[in-house]
Amino acid sequence: MKKIGFLNFGHWTDSPHSQVRSASDTLLQSIDLAVAAEELGADGAYFRVHHFARQLASPFPLLAAVGARTSRIEIGTGVIDMRYENPLYMAEDAGSADLISGGRLQLGISRGSPEQVIEGWRYFGYAPAEGEDQADMARRHTEVLLQVLEGEGFAQPNPRPMFPNPPGLLRIEPHSPGLRERIWWGAASDATARWAAEKGMHLMSSTLKADETGEPFHVQQRKQIEVYREAWMEAGHEGEPRVSVSRSIMPITTDMDRAYFGHEGSSSDQFGQIEANLRAVFGKTYAAEPDVLVKELADDEAVAAADTLLLTVPNQLGVDYNAHILESVLTDVAPDLGWR
């Protein structure tokens, strides 16, 4: 069995060709798609976070709303940029959303990707400490978050509080037991995958990875997963770590599918520079008839190595069409690959 969910970036535009023309549309349709995915038997509803963009941003109101409308499906992010986060306030928000969902939150976080504005995190009130860069700051925020999610008291209580306190030091409330074990790190490189394992976080690997060997994307990603699992074992953590990979998979079963994605059949890996010091490899889009997809995906080494597959969805095509894509993958592709 492989867990299968969707990953929604939540794009919106006022174009007449888009089914998602406002922030309200993308939020409400994200909830509806999560409900539809649960009804179809999918395992996860995940949402991307980008600031200063016409996409999904502050995730916790959306996660709480999805949690209140569903009962089984995992609810997550892929990923929250920790350069922008106050880890204590984030722990409160995450604890609340997790409790509303009954402990179904799977929180994906990371150093972040190139953003819409220059050093956008500065507008949020954050700056690297002396001797840090922005990646160091993100990891520092992450380590504080992981610590406070443990639920141990650390704050000195007021001797004359407004309300009675329990004995001892106080912790962040509300505290959701078990959430600390459901934090994932979005790693672009082998080194950050190793760091995630050392910190006891699960691994999220996207459709983009740092190009470290020049090999095909899925091969580099599979090797990254191996590095991560070895580091997890060396760190001596209990339990099995989870690993997710993201893919664009478009089964072509209707004329509409062919009109939208028929031209993607010749897609291949791409290499490019996304930051001054980061050359990346981008995974291809899988778009073909189900029997062809089964053969192609059987050769994807990273998908085979992961326990969770997140399907990136073209959300601007609307809830009904995206539910159709999910259903096609779940019924026409996944069983023949042994995922179901």
Disulfide bonds with the S-S distance in Angstrom:
none
